[in-house]
Structures are given as C-alpha cells and as structure tokens.
C-alpha cells in the first residue's frame, strides 16, 4: 500500500505539472492578452474620434460667430446709416479681416474633417478586428475549459484514491512514510525484485527476504535508506 501510495503521488505530481502546461490553456492566455491590447488600441482610437468631433463642433461654432459678424458688418456698411468716410474705411478693413479669419476657419474645419474621417475608418477596422478576435477567443476558451475540466477530474480521482489508501494505513506507518518521503525527496519505498533494491539497485543479502516478510517489521536498504517491499 505504501508503494501504491508513492506511485500515486508521483502520478499526481506529473498530472499537476501537465495541468499547468495544457496547450489550449496557454493558447487561450496568450490570445486573451492579444485581445486586451487590441481593446486598448480601440478605446484610444475611439477617444481620438471623440476629441476630433469636439474640435469640429468648436470650429463650426467659431465659423458661425464669424459669419454672423460679417453679416452684421455688411448690413451696416451697405445700409446707408454710416456716412463718415473714415468710419466706412475702418469697417471695410474690419470686414476683410473677418473674411480672412472666415477662410482660415473653413480650412481648419476641412482638415479636422479629413483627420476625423481617417480616425473613424481606423476605428471601424479595429472594431471589426476586435469582434473577430473575440469570437476566436471564445472558441479557444471553450476548448481550454473542457481540457482543464477533464484534467481536474482526473486529478480529483487520483486524489480520491490517494486518500483511500491513506485511510487504510496505520497512522504511525503513514507518518514514517511521509517523513522518509520528505527526507528522500519523493522516492522512498523501494520495490525489491530478484534481490535488488528497486531504487539504488544494490544487491541485497538473502536474509533480507525473510526480514521483509516478517509482519510488523520495517526493513530499510542499507545503501540508500529506502523502505524495502517485495516486488516479486
Ligand atoms: Zn537501495
């Protein structure tokens, strides 16, 4: 039973190691980080679009204000109210300034719109890519979950068997095994076959067989210190 326990514990250690390296789980993790970096670029791109829209609205408001000023000035200039030549000259000067400003704002709005269009296109591309990757990720996730679930079940079964054996062992013997296992870092029960120690392979004197068969007696290999059990 101690031998069985030892082998079971080895199997459990291997399974636990395998569980940490399940390929589909690793693929899922790396794809998940790709998707989240994609989401980050998407959200920063969306931020750029929002900022562009704000800039556009501001530009349009400026244009409206300038347009209103121009209309007001035109009405005054050609309404016949103002008679002074000097004042008329000043107003014409002001009008041409406003017209220059108007054309500048119009140019600015145009370039904002171009930029915005590019950003919106890029955003929609990123959005599509993100959706595609997300769908792919969900598939990988399902596979990874299935495989992880399976590995967990296997491990749970092994652990159940391990507990079953431990419950059948007498406490002092189990304690001895656990101490020895810790001391020898894992392999501490040796299966003797044809008179050889199963761990260090040393040839054991024939008297060992009888001693191992004596009930209640623990026999250890004089060379490696492992607990000997008969394997044949
Ligand atoms: Zn030995």
Boltz pocket constraint, residues with backbone or C-beta under 6 A from the ligand:
constraints:
  - pocket:
      binder: B
      contacts: [[A, 190], [A, 197], [A, 198], [A, 199], [A, 200], [A, 201], [A, 202], [A, 221], [A, 222], [A, 223], [A, 224], [A, 225], [A, 226]]
      max_distance: 6.0
